[in-house]
Amino acid sequence: MKLYTANVIRNIGIFGHGGEGKTTLTEAMLYNAGLVDRFPNNAPTTDFDPEEQKRSISINMALAPLEWKNTKINLIDAPGFFDFYGEVVAALELCDAALVVVGAVSGPVVGAEKAMAMCKERKKPRMMVINQMDRENANFDKALSEAREKFGSDVVPIQLPIVEGGVFKGYVDILSQTAKLFDGKNEKDAPIPAHLEDEVASLLEQLTEAAANADEELLMEYLETFELSHEQILQGLSKGALDGDITPVCCTAASANLGVIQLLNNIVHYLPSAAQSALPKAYKNGNEVALTREGKMVCSIYKTVNDQFGKYSIVKVHRGTLDASVVPYNVTAEKTEKPSAPVLMRGKKSIPVDKLNAGDIGAIAKLQISNTNDTLCDPSDIVEIEKIKFPEPCIGLAVSAKKQGDEDKVISGLNKLLEEDPSIALERNGETGDVLLKGLGEMHLDVTCAKLKNKNNVEAQLSDPRIPYRETIRAMAEAEGKHKKQTGGSGQFGVVQMRFEPAEEGTDFEFVNAIVGGVVPKEYIPAVEKGLREAMVHGVLAGYPMVGIKATLYDGKYHPVDSKEVAFKSAARLSYKAACVKANPVLTEPIYTYYIWVPNDNVGDIMGDLSRRRGRMLGMNPHNGGTEITAEAPLSEMFKYATDLRSMTQGRGSFRSEFTRYEDVPGDQAKKIIEQAKREDEDEE
C-alpha cells in the first residue's frame, strides 16, 4: 500500500447493534477493493480471535485498511454487544467519522441508538447504512421513518432502494438523479422507476435545503434562486456531515454484496478526510495547547494486543511522521522506547510500511513499557494527548484457577489481558480473600477467561463473590478472660477483665489501657491488644470480621513466674468471645449508592425492581433524554445488576456505583446468613 497524506485518508468506524451485519459489510468492502479472494467468507478478516469465530460475534475492535479511488479508507470494525463497549469507545475515539449500521428489518434498535448518541456527544460525523435490504420483510421506508423519529430530521437519505416483488434490485442516487440496477457484482444504468419519481424529486429538494442550511454562503445563494448545482449540494452536504448537522443515509445488502460499491463512493464523497477532522486535546507541561498536523511526531495508543508473535500497539499519528528513525518517548512512563518501523494491520495480518503520516492509523510492534492510552512523541517536543475515558467495570465475579497450583498462572495471564482491555479490572478483597474479575457483563468475563485459556493455556473459573459482611456490637458488656496452663515446669498464666462497647462512628477498633497499680504489668499490655486484633478477624455470629469496637482493659492478674505474652493474648481472646456474645452482636452489610440511567419508559419497572432488592430511592433527575435514578441498596442484592438492568431496559440502561457505608442486616436475612456460615464450617470440619 502506498503512502497517503491526511487529505486523502478516511478513518471510518463501523458501529451498530449486534447482528446487523457490520462485520459482513466490512468484509464486502474489502472484497470490492480486491483484498479478499472470495465473498462471503466464513472467516471474516476482522473476526480473527478464536472466541469471535467460536461465538460468531465481534468481540474486539479490528482494523481493515483499503484503497478506493486514490483514497485510503481505514475501516474500524467495532463490536455490537454491550459487554464489549470498551472496544466501541476506543473505536469511536480512533475514527474520524462513523458508519451507523441499521437493519432493514429491525430498524434502529438499541445499538444504533447508543452509537448515534455517542457520535453526537463526541461531535463525530456519521453516515447511516440501512443494511440487509435482501432479507424477507426488509422495509427501508419504515427503518428510515423510525430513524428520523428517534434521531431527528437531519437524517436524510442520499439513496432510495429499488425494490420489485420484495427483491432489492438497485437504487436511485438522489443527488445525481440516476438509477442503478445490480448486475452481479456490477451495476448498470437504468431509468428511475416511475413510481419513485415524485419521491426522488421531493428528496432532492430536501437535500438541497439541507445543503443550503449547512453553509451560509450556499444559503444566501439558495434564497436568491432556490437552486444549487450538483457540486454545491455535495459541498453543503459534506460540510453538514462534517459538522454533525446532517446524517446521510445509504442502503445496502452486504451479505449479497449489493450497494457496497456505491457506499465506498459515498464514504469518499460525503465523509471528512483526516485533514478536515478535529484533533484531540493536547497538553504541554500541564497546559492545553493547540495541536496541528505539522511538526514533530505525536501519536497515541488506542489498543494493545498480545498474541503468539508478541505485543503490538494500535496507534494513530496526530502530528508529524512515524517511522523507524523516531525514538518514541512515552510521556506517561517518562521513558523512551526502542525505535521500530510501523506496520498496517488488516485483521491479524501485519503489512510493513516505511512510515505513517499524520492522520493515519497503524501499529507498532514490541513496545516494552507502553500501554493503551499512552502518548508517544518525539523526545525533543513532548506533548501529551488526552486519555480515552473507558467505561468502568460494573460487575465482578470471583475468579480462581480450575486446577490446583495454577493460581499464579491465572493471575499473571489476567494481568496481561488487562493491558489489552482497560474495561476489565482485577482486585483482591482483603476481607473475603476473593480475587474479583470485574467487567461490563457476564459475557465479557466469560470471554476474558476463554482468552486466558487460548493465549496462556491455563483455565480459570468464575463464581459468585462472597459478600464482605462484617460484625459489630450495639451494647456494652464485660467479661473475664482467664488462661491457665500447667504441664510441668514453667506454666502459662494470665487473667484480664475487659469492657467492650461500640466505638465512635468511623473507628474500627480502639484499645484503652485503664490498668492501675500494675495488676497487669505494662510489658503484657501489647499482648492483650494483639490478642484482641487477632480474635476480631472472626466475629461471634458467623465468623465475619468484627469492627467498631472499643475495648477497655481495666483489671487483671498475673503470676511472677508463669505469666507470659502468649497467656495474655489467649486471655484477651477468651474475654472478647465471652463479652461480645452478650453485647448485642449484629451482622452488617455493605451499602452502595447507585446512579442508574434509564429511558423514561423504564422508570417504574426499575423502581419496583429496586424495592424488591431492599433498595431505597434517594431521588430522580432528568438526564441525557432519560432519567437518572439515585438509590441505595445492599451489595448482596446487586452484584449481577448489570445483567438484570440490561435485560429490563433492552440494553439501554446503564449505571455506576460507589460504596457508601455498612448497615445492619435485617433479622430474617441475618439468620439465613448465620445458618449458612455454620453449615459451611461444619462441612469444612
C-alpha positions in Angstrom: 0.0 0.0 0.0 1.4 3.4 -1.0 1.9 6.3 1.4 -1.1 8.6 2.0 -1.4 12.0 3.5 -4.2 13.2 5.7 -6.3 14.9 2.9 -6.8 11.5 1.2 -7.4 9.4 4.3 -10.8 8.4 5.7 -10.8 6.9 9.2 -14.2 5.2 9.4 -15.6 3.4 12.4 -18.5 0.9 11.9 -21.0 0.8 14.7 -24.5 -0.5 15.5 -26.4 -3.3 17.2 -25.1 -6.9 17.2 -26.3 -9.0 14.3 -27.0 -6.1 11.9 -24.1 -7.0 9.5 -21.2 -4.7 10.4 -18.5 -7.3 10.0 -20.1 -8.6 6.8 -20.2 -5.1 5.5 -16.5 -4.6 6.3 -15.7 -7.9 4.5 -17.7 -6.8 1.5 -15.8 -3.5 1.2 -12.5 -5.4 1.4 -13.7 -7.8 -1.3 -14.7 -4.9 -3.6 -11.3 -3.3 -3.0 -9.6 -6.5 -4.2 -8.3 -7.6 -0.8 -10.4 -10.7 -0.2 -10.4 -13.6 -2.6 -13.9 -14.8 -2.0 -17.1 -13.5 -0.5 -18.9 -14.3 1.6 -16.2 -15.7 3.8 -16.7 -18.0 6.8 -13.6 -16.5 8.5 -14.0 -12.7 8.2 -10.8 -10.6 8.2 -11.8 -8.6 11.3 -13.2 -11.6 13.4 -9.9 -13.5 13.8 -9.9 -14.1 17.5 -10.8 -17.8 18.3 -13.6 -16.6 20.6 -15.1 -14.5 17.8 -15.0 -17.4 15.4 -16.5 -19.7 18.1 -19.3 -17.4 19.0 -19.8 -15.8 15.6 -19.8 -12.3 17.1 -17.3 -9.4 17.1 -15.5 -9.0 20.4 -12.6 -6.8 19.5 -12.1 -3.6 17.6 -10.2 -4.5 14.4 -8.6 -2.6 11.6 -9.2 -3.1 7.9 -7.4 -0.5 5.7 -8.2 -0.5 1.9 -7.6 1.7 -1.1 -10.5 3.2 -3.1 -10.3 5.7 -5.9 -6.9 7.2 -4.7 -8.2 7.3 -1.1 -7.1 5.3 1.8 -10.0 4.1 4.0 -9.1 2.8 7.4 -12.1 0.8 8.4 -12.5 0.1 12.1 -14.9 -2.7 12.8 -16.4 -2.4 16.3 -18.4 -4.9 18.3 -22.2 -4.5 18.7 -22.7 -6.3 22.0 -22.8 -4.1 25.1 -20.4 -6.3 27.1 -17.6 -5.1 24.8 -18.3 -1.4 24.9 -14.8 -0.6 25.9 -13.8 -1.6 22.4 -16.6 0.5 21.0 -15.3 3.6 22.9 -11.8 3.0 21.6 -13.0 2.6 18.1 -15.1 5.8 18.3 -12.1 7.8 19.6 -9.9 6.3 16.9 -12.1 7.1 13.9 -12.9 10.5 12.4 -16.4 9.5 11.2 -18.9 6.7 11.8 -21.0 4.4 9.8 -24.0 3.5 11.9 -25.4 0.2 10.6 -29.2 -0.3 10.9 -31.1 -3.4 10.0 -33.7 -3.0 7.3 -36.0 -5.4 9.2 -35.3 -4.5 12.8 -34.9 -0.7 12.3 -32.7 1.5 14.6 -32.6 -0.6 17.8 -30.5 -0.1 20.9 -27.0 -0.4 19.4 -27.8 2.2 16.8 -29.3 4.4 19.4 -26.2 4.2 21.5 -23.9 4.7 18.5 -25.8 7.9 17.4 -25.8 9.2 21.0 -22.1 8.7 21.3 -21.4 10.3 18.0 -23.5 13.4 18.9 -21.8 13.6 22.3 -18.3 13.5 20.8 -19.4 15.5 17.7 -18.4 12.8 15.3 -19.6 13.0 11.7 -21.7 10.0 10.8 -23.5 8.2 7.9 -26.3 5.7 8.4 -26.4 2.5 6.4 -29.7 0.6 6.2 -28.4 -2.8 5.6 -29.8 -6.3 5.0 -32.1 -5.0 2.2 -32.2 -8.5 0.8 -33.9 -10.0 3.8 -37.5 -11.0 3.9 -39.7 -8.2 5.3 -36.9 -5.6 4.7 -38.5 -2.2 4.8 -36.3 0.8 4.0 -39.1 3.4 4.4 -40.1 2.1 7.9 -36.4 1.9 9.1 -35.8 5.5 7.8 -39.0 6.8 9.3 -38.1 5.3 12.7 -34.6 6.7 12.4 -35.9 10.2 11.7 -38.3 9.9 14.6 -35.5 8.9 17.0 -32.6 10.9 15.7 -34.2 14.0 14.1 -34.9 15.4 10.7 -31.1 15.8 10.0 -31.2 12.1 9.0 -31.6 12.5 5.2 -31.4 9.7 2.5 -29.0 10.2 -0.3 -30.2 6.9 -1.9 -33.5 5.3 -2.4 -33.7 1.5 -2.9 -35.4 0.0 -5.9 -37.4 -3.0 -4.7 -39.5 -5.1 -7.0 -41.6 -8.1 -5.7 -39.8 -7.9 -2.4 -36.4 -8.1 -4.1 -33.7 -5.5 -3.7 -32.9 -4.7 -7.4 -31.0 -1.5 -7.3 -31.0 2.1 -6.0 -31.6 5.7 -7.1 -28.8 8.2 -6.3 -30.8 11.2 -5.2 -28.1 13.8 -5.8 -27.2 12.7 -9.4 -30.9 11.8 -10.2 -29.7 8.5 -11.7 -30.7 4.9 -11.1 -28.6 1.8 -11.0 -29.6 -1.9 -11.2 -27.5 -4.7 -9.8 -26.0 -7.0 -12.4 -23.9 -9.5 -10.4 -21.0 -7.6 -8.9 -21.5 -4.8 -11.4 -24.1 -2.1 -11.6 -25.8 -0.8 -14.8 -27.6 2.4 -15.6 -31.4 2.4 -15.6 -34.2 4.9 -15.7 -35.7 6.0 -12.4 -38.8 3.9 -11.9 -42.0 5.9 -12.5 -43.4 5.1 -9.1 -40.3 6.7 -7.4 -40.1 9.8 -9.5 -42.1 12.1 -7.2 -40.4 10.8 -4.1 -36.9 11.3 -5.6 -37.8 14.8 -6.6 -39.0 15.5 -3.1 -35.9 14.1 -1.5 -33.7 16.1 -3.9 -35.4 19.2 -2.6 -34.8 18.2 1.0 -31.1 17.5 0.2 -30.8 20.9 -1.4 -32.3 22.6 1.6 -30.2 20.6 4.0 -27.0 21.5 2.0 -28.0 25.2 1.9 -28.7 25.3 5.7 -25.2 23.8 6.3 -23.3 26.6 4.6 -24.0 30.3 5.0 -22.8 31.2 1.5 -24.8 28.5 -0.1 -27.9 29.6 1.9 -27.6 33.1 0.6 -27.4 31.8 -3.0 -30.3 29.4 -2.4 -32.5 32.1 -1.1 -32.0 34.1 -4.3 -32.5 31.3 -6.8 -33.9 28.4 -4.9 -31.4 26.2 -6.7 -28.0 24.8 -6.2 -25.7 22.9 -8.5 -24.7 19.3 -8.0 -21.3 20.4 -6.8 -22.8 22.9 -4.4 -25.2 20.4 -2.9 -22.3 17.9 -2.4 -20.3 20.7 -0.8 -23.1 21.6 1.6 -23.9 18.0 2.5 -20.2 17.3 3.1 -20.0 20.3 5.4 -23.2 19.4 7.2 -21.8 15.9 7.7 -18.5 17.2 9.0 -20.3 19.5 11.5 -22.7 16.7 12.5 -25.7 18.6 11.3 -26.5 16.1 8.6 -26.6 12.3 8.7 -26.7 10.9 5.1 -28.5 7.6 4.7 -27.5 4.8 2.3 -28.9 1.3 1.5 -27.0 -2.0 1.1 -27.4 -5.7 1.3 -23.9 -6.5 2.5 -24.2 -10.3 2.5 -25.2 -10.3 -1.2 -22.6 -7.5 -1.9 -25.3 -5.2 -3.2 -24.9 -1.4 -2.9 -21.4 -1.8 -1.3 -19.5 -0.2 -4.2 -21.7 3.0 -4.0 -21.3 3.0 -0.2 -17.5 3.2 -0.7 -18.0 6.1 -3.2 -20.3 7.8 -0.6 -17.7 7.5 2.1 -15.2 9.3 -0.1 -17.7 11.9 -1.2 -19.5 12.8 2.0 -17.4 11.9 5.0 -14.5 14.1 6.1 -10.8 13.3 5.5 -8.4 13.1 8.3 -7.1 16.6 7.4 -10.6 18.0 8.0 -11.2 16.2 11.3 -10.7 17.6 14.7 -7.5 16.8 16.5 -7.7 15.5 20.1 -6.9 17.8 23.1 -3.2 18.0 23.8 -1.2 19.2 26.8 2.3 20.5 27.4 3.6 20.9 30.9 0.0 20.6 32.1 -1.4 23.3 29.9 -3.6 22.7 26.9 -2.0 23.5 23.6 -3.4 23.7 20.1 -2.2 20.7 18.1 -1.5 20.9 14.4 -0.6 18.1 11.9 2.7 19.6 11.1 5.7 19.3 13.4 7.5 16.5 15.3 5.8 13.2 15.7 3.0 12.7 18.2 0.8 9.6 18.4 -1.3 7.8 20.9 -2.1 4.1 21.6 -5.7 3.1 21.3 -5.4 -0.6 21.8 -2.8 -3.2 22.9 -2.8 -6.8 21.7 -0.7 -9.7 23.0 -0.6 -12.7 20.7 1.7 -15.6 19.9 4.0 -13.3 18.0 4.3 -10.8 20.8 2.8 -7.4 21.7 1.7 -4.8 19.3 0.1 -1.4 19.8 -2.5 0.2 17.5 -1.7 3.9 17.1 -3.0 7.0 15.4 -0.5 9.6 14.3 -1.7 13.1 15.2 1.3 15.1 14.2 4.3 14.7 12.1 5.5 11.3 10.7 6.1 8.0 12.5 9.0 5.9 11.1 11.9 3.8 12.3 14.1 6.8 12.7 12.0 8.3 15.5 12.9 7.3 19.1 9.4 7.3 20.7 9.2 9.0 24.1 6.5 7.6 26.3 5.0 10.7 28.1 3.1 8.6 30.7 6.1 6.4 31.7 8.6 9.2 31.1 10.9 6.8 29.3 12.0 6.2 25.7 11.1 3.1 23.7 13.3 1.5 21.1 12.7 2.7 17.6 10.5 0.4 15.5 9.1 0.5 12.0 5.3 0.9 11.9 3.0 -1.6 10.2 -0.5 -1.6 8.9 -2.9 -4.1 10.5 -5.6 -5.8 8.4 -7.3 -8.1 10.8 -4.4 -10.2 12.3 -2.2 -9.7 9.2 0.6 -7.1 9.5 1.8 -5.2 6.5 5.2 -3.4 6.7 5.3 0.2 5.7 8.1 2.8 5.7 6.2 5.4 7.7 2.8 6.7 8.7 1.8 10.3 8.1 -0.3 12.5 10.4 -3.9 11.3 10.3 -3.1 7.7 9.6 -3.6 4.6 11.7 -1.2 1.7 12.1 0.6 -0.3 14.7 4.0 -0.6 16.4 5.3 -4.0 17.5 7.1 -5.0 20.7 6.9 -1.8 22.7 8.3 -2.6 26.1 6.8 -0.1 28.5 3.9 1.4 26.6 0.2 0.5 27.1 -3.2 1.7 25.9 -3.9 5.4 26.4 -0.2 6.3 26.5 1.2 9.1 24.3 4.3 8.6 22.2 6.2 11.6 20.9 9.5 12.9 19.7 11.6 13.5 22.9 12.6 17.0 21.7 9.0 18.2 21.8 6.9 16.5 24.5 3.2 16.7 24.1 0.5 14.5 25.9 -2.8 13.5 24.3 -5.9 13.5 26.4 -6.7 10.0 27.5 -9.7 7.9 26.5 -12.4 7.6 29.2 -13.2 3.9 29.1 -16.4 2.6 30.7 -15.9 1.5 34.3 -16.5 -2.2 35.2 -20.0 -2.7 36.7 -20.0 -6.4 37.5 -17.5 -8.5 39.4 -17.2 -12.3 39.9 -14.7 -14.3 41.9 -12.1 -15.8 39.7 -9.9 -18.8 40.6 -7.8 -21.4 39.0 -9.6 -24.5 37.8 -6.6 -26.7 38.5 -4.9 -26.5 41.9 -1.4 -25.0 41.6 -2.3 -22.8 38.6 -3.2 -19.7 40.7 -0.1 -17.7 39.8 -0.5 -18.5 36.1 -4.1 -17.3 36.2 -3.3 -14.0 37.8 -0.3 -13.5 35.6 -2.3 -14.2 32.5 -5.2 -12.0 33.5 -2.8 -9.1 34.2 -1.6 -9.4 30.6 -5.2 -9.3 29.4 -5.7 -6.1 31.5 -3.2 -4.5 29.1 -5.5 -5.3 26.2 -8.8 -4.3 27.7 -8.9 -1.3 30.0 -12.6 -2.0 30.8 -11.7 -5.0 32.9 -10.1 -4.9 36.4 -8.6 -7.3 38.8 -8.7 -6.8 42.6 -8.4 -8.8 45.8 -10.9 -8.3 48.5 -8.9 -8.3 51.7 -11.8 -9.4 53.9 -13.2 -12.3 51.9 -9.9 -13.3 50.2 -11.7 -13.4 46.8 -9.9 -12.2 43.7 -12.6 -10.3 41.7 -12.5 -10.1 37.9 -14.6 -7.1 37.0 -16.0 -6.2 33.6 -19.0 -4.9 31.7 -21.1 -8.0 31.8 -21.1 -11.7 32.4 -20.3 -12.5 28.7 -17.4 -10.0 29.0 -16.0 -12.0 31.9 -16.6 -15.4 30.3 -14.8 -14.2 27.1 -11.9 -12.9 29.2 -11.5 -16.4 30.8 -11.7 -18.0 27.4 -9.0 -15.7 26.1 -6.9 -16.7 29.1 -7.2 -20.3 28.1 -6.5 -19.6 24.4 -3.5 -17.4 25.0 -1.9 -18.8 28.2 -3.2 -22.4 28.2 -4.5 -22.1 31.7 -8.1 -22.3 32.8 -9.9 -20.1 35.3 -13.4 -20.5 36.7 -15.9 -17.8 37.8 -18.2 -18.0 40.8 -20.4 -15.6 42.8 -18.2 -13.5 45.1 -18.6 -13.7 48.8 -20.1 -10.6 50.3 -17.8 -8.8 52.7 -20.2 -8.9 55.7 -18.9 -7.6 59.0 -20.0 -7.9 62.6 -20.2 -5.3 65.4 -21.8 -4.8 68.7 -24.6 -2.4 69.8 -24.3 -2.6 73.6 -21.7 -2.7 76.4 -20.6 -5.9 78.1 -17.8 -7.1 80.4 -16.1 -10.4 80.7 -13.1 -12.1 82.3 -10.6 -13.9 80.2 -8.5 -16.4 82.1 -5.8 -18.5 80.6 -4.1 -21.1 82.9 -1.9 -23.9 81.7 0.4 -26.1 83.8 2.1 -29.0 82.2 5.2 -29.4 84.4 7.9 -26.8 84.8 7.1 -23.3 83.8 3.4 -22.8 83.1 1.2 -20.1 81.5 -1.0 -17.7 83.4 -2.9 -14.6 82.5 -6.2 -13.0 83.5 -7.9 -9.9 82.1 -11.0 -8.1 83.0 -12.3 -6.2 79.9 -15.2 -4.0 78.9 -16.4 -4.0 75.2 -18.7 -1.3 73.8 -19.4 0.3 70.4 -16.6 2.6 69.2 -17.2 6.1 67.8 -18.5 6.0 64.3 -15.8 5.6 61.7 -13.5 3.8 64.2 -12.8 0.1 63.5 -11.0 -0.6 66.8 -10.0 1.4 69.9 -7.9 -0.2 72.7 -7.8 1.6 76.1 -5.4 0.7 78.8 -7.1 1.5 82.1 -4.9 -0.6 84.4 -3.8 1.0 87.6 -1.5 -0.4 90.3 0.3 -2.7 87.9 -2.2 -5.6 88.2 -1.2 -6.4 84.7 2.4 -5.4 84.1 3.0 -3.0 81.2 5.1 -5.4 79.2 2.0 -7.6 78.8 -0.4 -4.8 77.6 0.7 -5.0 73.9 0.0 -8.8 74.0 -3.6 -8.1 75.2 -4.1 -5.7 72.3 -2.5 -8.1 69.8 -4.7 -11.0 71.0 -7.8 -8.8 70.5 -6.8 -7.8 67.0 -6.2 -11.4 66.0 -9.5 -12.5 67.6 -11.5 -9.8 65.8 -10.7 -11.3 62.4 -13.6 -13.7 63.3 -16.8 -12.4 64.7 -19.0 -14.3 67.2 -22.1 -14.7 64.9 -20.9 -16.0 61.6 -17.2 -15.6 61.6 -17.0 -12.3 59.7 -14.6 -9.6 60.8 -15.6 -7.7 63.9 -15.3 -3.9 63.7 -16.5 -0.8 65.5 -15.3 -1.9 69.0 -13.9 0.0 71.9 -12.1 -2.5 74.2 -11.0 -1.3 77.7 -8.6 -3.4 79.9 -9.4 -2.3 83.4 -8.3 -5.2 85.6 -6.4 -8.5 85.6 -4.0 -10.8 87.4 -0.5 -12.1 86.6 2.0 -14.6 88.1 5.6 -13.6 88.6 6.9 -16.8 87.1 4.2 -18.3 84.8 2.8 -15.2 83.1 3.9 -14.8 79.5 2.7 -12.8 76.4 1.1 -15.8 74.9 -1.0 -16.3 78.1 -2.4 -12.7 77.9 -3.1 -13.0 74.2 -5.2 -16.1 74.9 -6.9 -14.4 77.9 -7.8 -11.4 75.7 -9.3 -13.7 73.0 -11.4 -15.5 75.7 -12.7 -12.2 77.1 -13.6 -11.0 73.6 -15.7 -14.0 72.8 -17.4 -14.1 76.1 -18.3 -10.4 76.2 -19.3 -9.8 72.6 -21.9 -12.6 72.7 -23.6 -10.6 75.4 -23.1 -7.1 73.7 -26.0 -7.4 71.2 -23.8 -8.5 68.3 -25.2 -7.8 64.8 -24.3 -8.6 61.2 -23.7 -5.7 58.9 -23.5 -5.5 55.1 -22.0 -3.0 52.6 -24.5 -0.5 51.2 -23.7 1.2 47.8 -25.2 4.2 46.2 -26.3 3.5 42.6 -26.7 6.1 39.9 -28.9 4.5 37.3 -29.7 6.0 33.9 -32.7 4.6 32.2 -35.2 5.7 29.5 -38.2 7.4 30.9 -40.5 4.5 29.9 -38.5 2.1 32.2 -38.5 4.2 35.4 -41.5 2.4 37.0 -40.0 -1.0 36.4 -36.6 0.0 37.7 -38.1 1.5 40.9 -40.2 -1.7 41.5 -37.1 -3.9 41.0 -35.0 -1.8 43.4 -37.7 -2.1 46.0 -37.5 -5.9 45.7 -33.8 -5.7 46.2 -34.2 -3.8 49.5 -33.2 -0.6 47.8 -34.1 2.9 48.9 -34.9 5.7 46.5 -32.9 8.9 47.0 -34.0 10.9 44.0 -34.7 11.2 40.3 -33.4 13.8 37.8 -33.9 14.3 34.1 -30.6 13.4 32.4 -29.5 12.9 28.7 -33.0 12.4 27.5 -33.9 9.9 30.2 -33.9 9.7 34.0 -31.1 9.2 36.4 -32.3 7.4 39.5 -30.3 7.6 42.7 -30.8 4.8 45.1 -29.0 2.9 47.9 -29.0 -0.9 48.0 -27.1 -3.7 49.6 -24.3 -5.1 47.6 -25.6 -8.7 48.2 -28.7 -7.9 46.1 -26.9 -6.0 43.3 -23.7 -7.8 42.2 -25.3 -9.1 39.0 -27.3 -5.9 38.5 -25.6 -5.1 35.2 -27.1 -8.2 33.5 -30.6 -7.6 35.0 -30.6 -3.9 34.1 -29.6 -4.7 30.6 -32.5 -7.2 30.3 -35.1 -4.8 31.8 -34.2 -1.9 29.5 -33.3 -3.9 26.4 -29.7 -2.8 26.8 -30.5 0.9 27.1 -29.9 1.3 30.8 -26.5 1.9 32.5 -25.3 2.6 36.0 -22.3 3.4 38.2 -22.0 2.7 41.9 -19.9 3.8 44.9 -19.5 2.4 48.4 -21.4 4.3 51.0 -21.4 2.6 54.4 -22.2 -0.5 56.3 -25.7 -1.2 57.8 -27.3 -3.9 60.0 -28.6 -6.8 58.0 -32.4 -7.3 58.7 -33.1 -10.0 61.2 -34.6 -12.6 58.8 -31.7 -12.1 56.3 -29.1 -12.2 59.0 -30.5 -15.5 60.3 -30.1 -17.1 56.9 -26.5 -15.9 56.5 -25.5 -17.1 60.0 -27.0 -20.5 59.4 -25.3 -20.8 56.1 -21.9 -19.8 57.7 -22.4 -22.5 60.3 -23.2 -25.1 57.7 -20.0 -24.2 55.8 -18.0 -24.5 59.0 -19.4 -27.9 59.6 -18.7 -29.1 56.1 -15.1 -27.9 56.5 -14.7 -29.9 59.7 
